[in-house]
Amino acid sequence: MAFTFVAFSYILALIIDAFLIFFAIFNIIAFDELKTDYKNPIEQCQSLNPLVLPEYGLHLFFNLLFLFNGEWFSLVLNAPLIAYHVHRYLSRPVMSGVGIYDPTSIMNTDVLNKCQREGWIKLAFYLLSFFYYLYAMIYSLIST
């Protein structure tokens, strides 16, 4: 049993993925609050927008570790979500600050449903990824 850089990368990916799961749950709860008119859109977007870049950065960080390690399967699994994050950020509404959620259009039914569906899909992806990283970490620890 040897502790390698691959095992370290998967351990770090597990920890970061746990944070990403919490981000996804927070997004789902926030959009549910908007849907039920519990909070106003300006406050909600002010709390959601600062979390966008850290989420994207954390996801990109551990995928760079996979790239450096040559963990191609893990990288290919994450490539569609990375591409979606880049596309989503580049096609964001014009705003004065960072983020992708615009308070003026977030209450449109189609935009709100899209954002809520996006949160559920990300949550499912991060949960499945968590168990895959756990398996890969254990495999990398016992294989060498």
HELIX and SHEET records of a PDB file:
HELIX    1   1 PHE A    5  LYS A   35  1                                  31    
HELIX    2   2 PRO A   41  LEU A   48  1                                   8    
HELIX    3   3 ASN A   49  LEU A   51  5                                   3    
HELIX    4   4 VAL A   52  ASN A   69  1                                  18    
HELIX    5   5 TRP A   72  LEU A   90  1                                  19    
HELIX    6   6 THR A  109  SER A  143  1                                  35    
END                                                                             
